[in-house]
Amino acid sequence: MLRPLSGPAGGRARRTAPRTRNRRADAARTAPEGKPMSKLRSKAVETARRLVAARTADVVRAVRDRRDEGQDSVEYVGVIVLVAAIIAALVGSGVADDIAAGLSSQVQEILNTGGGGE
């Protein structure tokens, strides 16, 4: 479309693009495959979003699994250390002899009753 210039240029005409009511109509140009560019952009954005979400999930899963790795071993070692500390405290205080004597007397009582249950 040619429009005359107003002002100092006088009678020369300049070429202008036709005005559209909706600028999105210009943005919806088609790609070589015949699909609107806006749909291709949307598809690219969606693909990128999915890739980022998948990668984020992988990283979170790896961090969580790394934290749990070896947890059972640490718990077992903790229980063994606790039991060893209790036994050491009992032996050191002399209470172990009293406990051993009490257990021994209870076992002898059970074994010497003979008749079984009533």
DSSP file (Angstrom, degrees, kcal/mol; ACC not computed):
  #  RESIDUE AA STRUCTURE BP1 BP2  ACC     N-H-->O    O-->H-N    N-H-->O    O-->H-N    TCO  KAPPA ALPHA  PHI   PSI    X-CA   Y-CA   Z-CA
    1    1 A M              0   0    0      0, 0.0    15,-2.1     0, 0.0     2,-0.5   0.000 360.0 360.0 360.0 131.1    0.0    0.0    0.0
    2    2 A L  E     -A   15   0A   0     13,-0.2    13,-0.2    11,-0.0    11,-0.0  -0.863 360.0-176.0-104.5 133.7    1.4    3.4   -1.0
    3    3 A R  E     -A   14   0A   0     11,-2.0    11,-2.3    -2,-0.5     2,-0.1  -0.984  28.2-114.8-127.8 140.0    0.7    6.4    1.1
    4    4 A P  E     -A   13   0A   0      0, 0.0     2,-0.3     0, 0.0     9,-0.2  -0.467  30.6-121.2 -71.8 143.6    1.8    9.9    0.3
    5    5 A L        -     0   0    0      7,-2.6     2,-0.3     5,-0.2     7,-0.1  -0.632  23.1-149.6 -80.9 140.4    4.2   11.5    2.7
    6    6 A S        +     0   0    0     -2,-0.3     3,-0.4     3,-0.1     5,-0.0  -0.781  58.3  32.7-104.5 157.0    3.0   14.7    4.3
    7    7 A G  S >  S-     0   0    0     -2,-0.3     3,-1.4     1,-0.2    -2,-0.0  -0.726 118.6 -13.6 102.1-151.5    5.4   17.4    5.3
    8    8 A P  T 3  S+     0   0    0      0, 0.0    -1,-0.2     0, 0.0     3,-0.1   0.722 123.7  67.2 -66.7 -22.5    8.7   18.5    3.7
    9    9 A A  T >  S-     0   0    0     -3,-0.4     3,-1.1     1,-0.2     2,-0.3   0.702  83.8-175.0 -73.5 -16.6    9.0   15.4    1.5
   10   10 A G  T <   +     0   0    0     -3,-1.4    -1,-0.2     1,-0.2    -5,-0.2  -0.396  55.9   4.7  69.1-123.0    6.0   16.5   -0.4
   11   11 A G  T 3  S+     0   0    0     -2,-0.3    -1,-0.2    -3,-0.1     2,-0.1   0.386  93.3 116.4 -88.0   4.9    4.6   14.3   -3.1
   12   12 A R    <   -     0   0    0     -3,-1.1    -7,-2.6    -8,-0.1     2,-0.3  -0.437  55.3-140.7 -72.6 148.8    6.8   11.3   -2.6
   13   13 A A  E     -A    4   0A   0     -9,-0.2     2,-0.4    -2,-0.1    -2,-0.1  -0.810  10.6-156.7-107.8 149.6    5.1    8.1   -1.6
   14   14 A R  E     -A    3   0A   0    -11,-2.3   -11,-2.0    -2,-0.3     2,-0.5  -0.930  21.0-116.5-123.5 151.8    6.4    5.5    0.8
   15   15 A R  E     -A    2   0A   0     -2,-0.4     2,-0.3   -13,-0.2   -13,-0.2  -0.736  36.0-179.4 -88.4 128.9    5.5    1.9    1.1
   16   16 A T        -     0   0    0    -15,-2.1     3,-0.1    -2,-0.5    -2,-0.0  -0.927  30.0-110.9-126.5 152.1    3.8    0.9    4.4
   17   17 A A        -     0   0    0     -2,-0.3     2,-0.1     1,-0.1   -15,-0.0  -0.571  43.6-101.1 -77.9 143.3    2.6   -2.4    5.7
   18   18 A P        -     0   0    0      0, 0.0     2,-0.3     0, 0.0    -1,-0.1  -0.391  39.9-115.1 -64.1 142.1   -1.2   -2.7    6.0
   19   19 A R        -     0   0    0     -2,-0.1     2,-0.4    -3,-0.1     3,-0.1  -0.557  28.6-157.3 -79.0 140.5   -2.4   -2.3    9.5
   20   20 A T        -     0   0    0     -2,-0.3     3,-0.1     1,-0.1     6,-0.0  -0.884  19.1-138.6-116.0 151.2   -4.0   -5.2   11.2
   21   21 A R  S    S+     0   0    0     -2,-0.4     2,-0.6     1,-0.2    -1,-0.1   0.847  95.9  46.5 -73.8 -33.3   -6.4   -5.1   14.0
   22   22 A N    >>  -     0   0    0      1,-0.1     3,-1.1    -3,-0.1     4,-0.6  -0.930  63.3-166.0-116.6 113.3   -4.8   -8.1   15.7
   23   23 A R  H >> S+     0   0    0     -2,-0.6     4,-1.3     1,-0.3     3,-0.6   0.759  88.1  68.6 -69.0 -22.0   -1.0   -8.1   16.0
   24   24 A R  H 3> S+     0   0    0      1,-0.2     4,-1.4     2,-0.2    -1,-0.3   0.778  87.5  66.6 -66.5 -24.3   -1.1  -11.8   16.9
   25   25 A A  H <4 S+     0   0    0     -3,-1.1    -1,-0.2     1,-0.2    -2,-0.2   0.886 101.8  47.4 -63.3 -36.4   -2.3  -12.5   13.3
   26   26 A D  H X< S+     0   0    0     -3,-0.6     3,-0.5    -4,-0.6    -1,-0.2   0.870 109.8  53.5 -69.2 -35.8    1.1  -11.3   12.2
   27   27 A A  H 3< S+     0   0    0     -4,-1.3     2,-0.6     1,-0.3    -1,-0.2   0.723  92.9  74.5 -71.3 -20.6    2.8  -13.5   14.8
   28   28 A A  T 3<  +     0   0    0     -4,-1.4    -1,-0.3    -3,-0.2    -2,-0.1  -0.133  66.4 150.5 -88.8  41.3    0.9  -16.6   13.6
   29   29 A R    <   -     0   0    0     -2,-0.6     8,-3.4    -3,-0.5     2,-0.3  -0.276  47.4-109.1 -64.5 160.1    3.1  -16.9   10.5
   30   30 A T  B     -B   36   0B   0      6,-0.3    -1,-0.1     7,-0.1    -2,-0.0  -0.706  20.5-133.4-100.0 148.2    3.4  -20.5    9.2
   31   31 A A    >   -     0   0    0      4,-2.9     3,-2.3    -2,-0.3    -1,-0.0  -0.363  40.2 -92.7 -84.2 170.2    6.5  -22.6    9.4
   32   32 A P  T 3  S+     0   0    0      0, 0.0    -1,-0.1     0, 0.0    -2,-0.0   0.808 127.0  60.0 -55.9 -29.0    7.7  -24.6    6.4
   33   33 A E  T 3  S-     0   0    0      2,-0.1    -3,-0.0     1,-0.1     0, 0.0   0.586 119.1-111.3 -76.1  -7.8    5.7  -27.6    7.7
   34   34 A G  S <  S+     0   0    0     -3,-2.3    -1,-0.1     1,-0.3     3,-0.0   0.459  77.5 126.5  93.2   1.6    2.6  -25.6    7.4
   35   35 A K  S    S-     0   0    0      1,-0.1    -4,-2.9     2,-0.0    -1,-0.3  -0.691  70.2 -99.5 -91.5 146.0    2.0  -25.3   11.2
   36   36 A P  B >>  -B   30   0B   0      0, 0.0     4,-1.6     0, 0.0     3,-0.6  -0.369  26.8-127.9 -61.3 141.6    1.5  -21.9   12.8
   37   37 A M  H 3> S+     0   0    0     -8,-3.4     4,-2.8     1,-0.2     5,-0.2   0.838 107.6  61.0 -60.6 -34.3    4.7  -20.6   14.4
   38   38 A S  H 3> S+     0   0    0     -9,-0.3     4,-2.3     1,-0.2    -1,-0.2   0.878 104.7  48.4 -63.7 -35.4    2.9  -20.0   17.7
   39   39 A K  H <> S+     0   0    0     -3,-0.6     4,-2.4     2,-0.2    -1,-0.2   0.881 110.8  50.6 -70.6 -36.9    2.0  -23.7   17.9
   40   40 A L  H  X S+     0   0    0     -4,-1.6     4,-2.4     2,-0.2    -2,-0.2   0.911 111.4  48.3 -65.0 -41.1    5.6  -24.6   17.2
   41   41 A R  H  X S+     0   0    0     -4,-2.8     4,-2.7     2,-0.2    -2,-0.2   0.918 111.5  50.1 -63.3 -42.6    6.8  -22.3   19.9
   42   42 A S  H  X S+     0   0    0     -4,-2.3     4,-2.5     1,-0.2    -2,-0.2   0.904 111.0  49.0 -62.4 -41.0    4.2  -23.7   22.3
   43   43 A K  H  X S+     0   0    0     -4,-2.4     4,-2.5     2,-0.2    -1,-0.2   0.901 111.7  49.3 -65.5 -40.6    5.4  -27.2   21.6
   44   44 A A  H  X S+     0   0    0     -4,-2.4     4,-2.4     2,-0.2    -2,-0.2   0.907 111.8  48.4 -65.0 -41.8    9.0  -26.2   22.1
   45   45 A V  H  X S+     0   0    0     -4,-2.7     4,-2.5     2,-0.2    -2,-0.2   0.915 112.3  48.9 -64.5 -42.6    8.2  -24.6   25.4
   46   46 A E  H  X S+     0   0    0     -4,-2.5     4,-2.3     2,-0.2    -2,-0.2   0.904 111.2  49.7 -64.5 -41.4    6.2  -27.6   26.5
   47   47 A T  H  X S+     0   0    0     -4,-2.5     4,-2.3     2,-0.2    -2,-0.2   0.920 112.0  48.0 -63.4 -43.3    9.1  -29.9   25.5
   48   48 A A  H  X S+     0   0    0     -4,-2.4     4,-2.5     1,-0.2    -2,-0.2   0.902 110.4  52.2 -63.5 -41.1   11.6  -27.8   27.4
   49   49 A R  H  X S+     0   0    0     -4,-2.5     4,-2.5     1,-0.2    -2,-0.2   0.915 110.0  48.5 -61.9 -42.5    9.3  -27.7   30.5
   50   50 A R  H  X S+     0   0    0     -4,-2.3     4,-2.6     2,-0.2    -1,-0.2   0.909 111.2  49.9 -64.5 -41.6    9.0  -31.5   30.5
   51   51 A L  H  X S+     0   0    0     -4,-2.3     4,-2.4     2,-0.2    -2,-0.2   0.913 112.1  47.5 -63.9 -41.7   12.8  -32.0   30.1
   52   52 A V  H  X S+     0   0    0     -4,-2.5     4,-2.5     2,-0.2    -2,-0.2   0.912 112.6  49.4 -65.3 -42.1   13.4  -29.6   33.0
   53   53 A A  H  X S+     0   0    0     -4,-2.5     4,-2.3     2,-0.2    -2,-0.2   0.911 112.3  47.8 -63.9 -42.0   10.8  -31.3   35.2
   54   54 A A  H  X S+     0   0    0     -4,-2.6     4,-2.1     2,-0.2    -2,-0.2   0.914 113.1  47.7 -65.3 -42.5   12.3  -34.7   34.4
   55   55 A R  H  X S+     0   0    0     -4,-2.4     4,-2.3     2,-0.2    -2,-0.2   0.900 111.3  50.9 -65.9 -40.2   15.8  -33.6   35.2
   56   56 A T  H  X S+     0   0    0     -4,-2.5     4,-2.5     1,-0.2    -2,-0.2   0.919 110.0  49.7 -62.5 -43.7   14.7  -31.9   38.4
   57   57 A A  H  X S+     0   0    0     -4,-2.3     4,-2.5     1,-0.2    -1,-0.2   0.892 110.2  51.3 -62.7 -39.4   13.0  -35.1   39.5
   58   58 A D  H  X S+     0   0    0     -4,-2.1     4,-2.3     2,-0.2    -2,-0.2   0.912 111.1  47.4 -63.5 -42.5   16.1  -37.1   38.7
   59   59 A V  H  X S+     0   0    0     -4,-2.3     4,-2.4     2,-0.2    -2,-0.2   0.923 112.7  48.4 -65.8 -44.2   18.3  -34.8   40.8
   60   60 A V  H  X S+     0   0    0     -4,-2.5     4,-2.5     1,-0.2    -2,-0.2   0.925 112.6  49.0 -61.6 -44.4   15.9  -34.8   43.7
   61   61 A R  H  X S+     0   0    0     -4,-2.5     4,-2.6     1,-0.2    -1,-0.2   0.897 110.9  50.3 -62.7 -40.8   15.7  -38.7   43.6
   62   62 A A  H  X S+     0   0    0     -4,-2.3     4,-2.2     2,-0.2    -1,-0.2   0.903 111.5  47.4 -65.4 -41.5   19.5  -38.9   43.5
   63   63 A V  H  X S+     0   0    0     -4,-2.4     4,-1.7     2,-0.2    -2,-0.2   0.917 113.4  48.4 -65.8 -42.4   20.0  -36.6   46.5
   64   64 A R  H  X S+     0   0    0     -4,-2.5     4,-1.5     1,-0.2    -2,-0.2   0.919 113.5  46.7 -64.3 -43.8   17.3  -38.5   48.4
   65   65 A D  H  X S+     0   0    0     -4,-2.6     4,-1.2     1,-0.2    -1,-0.2   0.868 109.4  54.2 -66.9 -36.4   18.9  -41.9   47.6
   66   66 A R  H  < S+     0   0    0     -4,-2.2    -1,-0.2     1,-0.2    -2,-0.2   0.875 106.5  52.5 -66.1 -35.7   22.3  -40.7   48.4
   67   67 A R  H  < S+     0   0    0     -4,-1.7    -1,-0.2     1,-0.2    -2,-0.2   0.874 111.1  46.3 -66.5 -36.8   21.2  -39.6   51.9
   68   68 A D  H >< S+     0   0    0     -4,-1.5     3,-2.0    -5,-0.1     4,-0.4   0.663  85.5 110.9 -80.7 -16.5   19.6  -43.1   52.6
   69   69 A E  T 3< S+     0   0    0     -4,-1.2    -3,-0.0     1,-0.3    -4,-0.0  -0.414  91.2   5.3 -64.5 124.9   22.7  -45.0   51.4
   70   70 A G  T 3> S+     0   0    0     -2,-0.2     4,-1.8     3,-0.0    -1,-0.3   0.487  91.1 124.1  82.8   3.2   24.4  -46.6   54.4
   71   71 A Q  H <> S+     0   0    0     -3,-2.0     4,-2.0     1,-0.2     5,-0.1   0.900  70.6  52.7 -64.8 -41.0   21.7  -45.6   56.8
   72   72 A D  H  > S+     0   0    0     -4,-0.4     4,-2.4     1,-0.2    -1,-0.2   0.912 107.9  51.1 -62.1 -43.3   21.1  -49.2   58.0
   73   73 A S  H  > S+     0   0    0      1,-0.2     4,-2.4     2,-0.2    -1,-0.2   0.909 109.2  50.5 -61.1 -42.6   24.7  -49.8   58.7
   74   74 A V  H  X S+     0   0    0     -4,-1.8     4,-2.1     1,-0.2    -1,-0.2   0.896 110.3  50.1 -63.7 -39.7   25.0  -46.6   60.8
   75   75 A E  H  X S+     0   0    0     -4,-2.0     4,-2.2     2,-0.2    -2,-0.2   0.920 110.7  48.8 -65.6 -43.4   21.9  -47.6   62.8
   76   76 A Y  H  X S+     0   0    0     -4,-2.4     4,-2.4     1,-0.2    -2,-0.2   0.915 111.2  49.7 -63.2 -42.6   23.2  -51.1   63.5
   77   77 A V  H  X S+     0   0    0     -4,-2.4     4,-2.5     1,-0.2    -1,-0.2   0.897 109.5  52.8 -62.6 -39.4   26.6  -49.7   64.7
   78   78 A G  H  X S+     0   0    0     -4,-2.1     4,-2.1    -5,-0.2    -2,-0.2   0.906 109.6  47.5 -62.4 -42.1   24.8  -47.3   66.9
   79   79 A V  H  X S+     0   0    0     -4,-2.2     4,-2.5     2,-0.2     5,-0.2   0.915 112.1  50.1 -65.5 -42.5   22.8  -50.1   68.6
   80   80 A I  H  X S+     0   0    0     -4,-2.4     4,-2.5     1,-0.2    -2,-0.2   0.913 111.0  48.8 -63.3 -42.4   25.9  -52.2   69.1
   81   81 A V  H  X S+     0   0    0     -4,-2.5     4,-2.2     2,-0.2    -1,-0.2   0.901 111.5  50.4 -63.7 -40.4   27.8  -49.3   70.6
   82   82 A L  H  X S+     0   0    0     -4,-2.1     4,-2.1     2,-0.2    -2,-0.2   0.927 111.8  46.5 -64.0 -45.5   24.8  -48.6   73.0
   83   83 A V  H  X S+     0   0    0     -4,-2.5     4,-2.5     1,-0.2    -2,-0.2   0.910 112.2  51.4 -63.5 -42.1   24.6  -52.3   74.1
   84   84 A A  H  X S+     0   0    0     -4,-2.5     4,-2.4     1,-0.2    -1,-0.2   0.892 109.4  50.4 -62.6 -39.1   28.4  -52.3   74.6
   85   85 A A  H  X S+     0   0    0     -4,-2.2     4,-2.1     2,-0.2    -1,-0.2   0.894 110.7  49.0 -66.1 -39.6   28.2  -49.2   76.7
   86   86 A I  H  X S+     0   0    0     -4,-2.1     4,-2.3     2,-0.2    -2,-0.2   0.928 112.5  47.6 -65.4 -44.5   25.4  -50.7   78.9
   87   87 A I  H  X S+     0   0    0     -4,-2.5     4,-2.6     1,-0.2     5,-0.2   0.917 111.6  50.6 -63.4 -42.4   27.4  -53.9   79.4
   88   88 A A  H  X S+     0   0    0     -4,-2.4     4,-2.3     1,-0.2    -1,-0.2   0.891 110.6  49.5 -62.5 -39.2   30.5  -52.0   80.3
   89   89 A A  H  X S+     0   0    0     -4,-2.1     4,-1.6     2,-0.2     6,-0.3   0.904 112.0  48.1 -66.8 -40.6   28.6  -49.9   82.8
   90   90 A L  H  X>S+     0   0    0     -4,-2.3     6,-1.5     2,-0.2     4,-0.8   0.921 114.1  45.5 -66.5 -43.5   27.1  -53.0   84.4
   91   91 A V  H ><5S+     0   0    0     -4,-2.6     3,-0.5     1,-0.2    -2,-0.2   0.904 113.2  50.9 -66.6 -40.9   30.4  -54.8   84.7
   92   92 A G  H 3<5S+     0   0    0     -4,-2.3    -1,-0.2    -5,-0.2    -2,-0.2   0.798 110.7  47.8 -68.5 -28.8   32.2  -51.7   86.0
   93   93 A S  H 3<5S-     0   0    0     -4,-1.6    -1,-0.2    -5,-0.2    -2,-0.2   0.585 106.5-120.8 -91.1  -9.7   29.6  -51.1   88.8
   94   94 A G  T XX5S+     0   0    0     -4,-0.8     4,-0.8    -3,-0.5     3,-0.5   0.440  84.1 114.0  85.7  -1.9   29.5  -54.7   90.1
   95   95 A V  H 3>< +     0   0    0     -5,-0.8     4,-2.4    -6,-0.3     5,-0.2   0.760  61.6  73.3 -71.7 -24.5   25.8  -55.0   89.4
   96   96 A A  H 3> S+     0   0    0     -6,-1.5     4,-2.7     1,-0.2    -1,-0.2   0.869  93.3  52.8 -59.9 -37.8   26.5  -57.6   86.7
   97   97 A D  H <> S+     0   0    0     -3,-0.5     4,-2.4    -7,-0.2    -1,-0.2   0.905 109.7  48.5 -64.9 -40.6   27.3  -60.2   89.4
   98   98 A D  H  X S+     0   0    0     -4,-0.8     4,-2.2     2,-0.2    -2,-0.2   0.901 113.2  47.2 -65.2 -40.7   24.0  -59.5   91.2
   99   99 A I  H  X S+     0   0    0     -4,-2.4     4,-2.7     2,-0.2     5,-0.2   0.924 112.3  49.6 -66.7 -44.0   22.1  -59.9   87.9
  100  100 A A  H  X S+     0   0    0     -4,-2.7     4,-2.3     1,-0.2    -2,-0.2   0.907 112.0  48.4 -62.1 -41.7   24.0  -63.1   87.0
  101  101 A A  H  X S+     0   0    0     -4,-2.4     4,-2.2     2,-0.2    -1,-0.2   0.903 112.2  49.3 -65.6 -40.9   23.2  -64.6   90.4
  102  102 A G  H  X S+     0   0    0     -4,-2.2     4,-1.9     2,-0.2    -2,-0.2   0.916 112.8  46.3 -65.6 -43.7   19.5  -63.6   90.1
  103  103 A L  H  X S+     0   0    0     -4,-2.7     4,-2.3     1,-0.2    -2,-0.2   0.912 111.9  51.8 -64.2 -42.2   19.2  -65.1   86.6
  104  104 A S  H  X S+     0   0    0     -4,-2.3     4,-2.3    -5,-0.2    -2,-0.2   0.907 109.5  49.0 -62.2 -42.3   21.0  -68.3   87.7
  105  105 A S  H  X S+     0   0    0     -4,-2.2     4,-2.0     1,-0.2    -1,-0.2   0.880 110.8  50.7 -66.7 -37.0   18.7  -68.7   90.7
  106  106 A Q  H  X S+     0   0    0     -4,-1.9     4,-2.0     2,-0.2    -2,-0.2   0.904 110.6  48.7 -66.5 -41.0   15.6  -68.2   88.5
  107  107 A V  H  X S+     0   0    0     -4,-2.3     4,-2.4     1,-0.2    -2,-0.2   0.915 111.7  49.7 -65.0 -42.5   16.8  -70.8   86.0
  108  108 A Q  H  X S+     0   0    0     -4,-2.3     4,-2.2     1,-0.2    -2,-0.2   0.883 109.2  52.3 -63.1 -39.0   17.6  -73.3   88.8
  109  109 A E  H  X S+     0   0    0     -4,-2.0     4,-0.8     2,-0.2    -1,-0.2   0.906 111.0  47.0 -63.9 -41.4   14.1  -72.8   90.3
  110  110 A I  H >< S+     0   0    0     -4,-2.0     3,-0.5     1,-0.2     4,-0.5   0.922 115.3  45.4 -66.5 -43.4   12.5  -73.5   86.9
  111  111 A L  H 3< S+     0   0    0     -4,-2.4     3,-0.4     1,-0.2    -2,-0.2   0.812 112.9  50.4 -71.4 -29.9   14.6  -76.6   86.3
  112  112 A N  H 3< S+     0   0    0     -4,-2.2    -1,-0.2     1,-0.2    -2,-0.2   0.565  88.7  79.3 -87.4  -9.7   14.1  -78.0   89.9
  113  113 A T    <<  -     0   0    0     -4,-0.8     2,-2.1    -3,-0.5    -1,-0.2   0.843  69.4-177.9 -71.0 -31.1   10.3  -77.7   90.0
  114  114 A G        +     0   0    0     -4,-0.5    -1,-0.2    -3,-0.4    -2,-0.0  -0.365  53.7  79.7  78.3 -63.6    9.9  -80.9   88.0
  115  115 A G  S    S-     0   0    0     -2,-2.1    -1,-0.2     1,-0.2     2,-0.2   0.536  83.9-136.7 -69.3 -10.7    6.2  -81.4   87.5
  116  116 A G        -     0   0    0      2,-0.0    -1,-0.2     0, 0.0     2,-0.1  -0.530  51.9 -16.3  86.4-159.2    5.6  -78.9   84.7
  117  117 A G              0   0    0     -2,-0.2     0, 0.0     1,-0.1     0, 0.0  -0.425 360.0 360.0 -84.4 157.6    2.7  -76.5   84.5
  118  118 A E              0   0    0     -2,-0.1    -1,-0.1     0, 0.0    -2,-0.0   0.385 360.0 360.0-106.7 360.0   -0.5  -76.8   86.6
